[in-house]
């Protein structure tokens, strides 16, 4: 196996968080995947790497939801976007419940690039 085959693509790399940070902030971090409520952990938990990671993923997901809302009149594209956003939100909530810092499929790498 070559070195290239052993490396995971950037979008699937799971980060390790501080167990105390995860346990202390897990409750508020669930809000990261509920629409505009992603702003609550983003703005109130600036010292938590776990909450910030998921809140930034939630901001990208919220952007997908807004774009989907704008595309509702276009032949069902908006509905597909909402369905994808719902699936990603469920994945994100499961990751929070497990204490995992794993990026969402397709859009996760975008969230990791947000610097606030």
C-alpha positions, 0 to 999 in steps of 0.5 A: 500500500502506498502512502497516497492510499493510506491517507484519508481525504480531508473531508473525512478526517475526524478530529479529537476533542477534549473530553471535558470540553465535549461533556461540558458543551454537548447540550448547547452544541445540539443547537448547531444543527437546528437552523439559525439556532447555530448562532447560539453556540457560535457566539456564546461558546467561543472558548469551546473547540467542540461547540465552535466546530459544530456551530461552523458546520451548522452555519454552512448547513443553514446556508444550504437551507436558505439557498433551498428556500430560495429555490423552492419555486424551481421544480422541486430543487428546493425540496431536494435541498431541504431533504439533504439538509435534514439528513445532514442535520441528523448526521450532525446531531448523531456526531454531537451525541457521540462526542465526535468532531467529524465533518458532514458529507460534502459540506463539512470541509467548508465549515472547517474553513470558517474563521470567526 
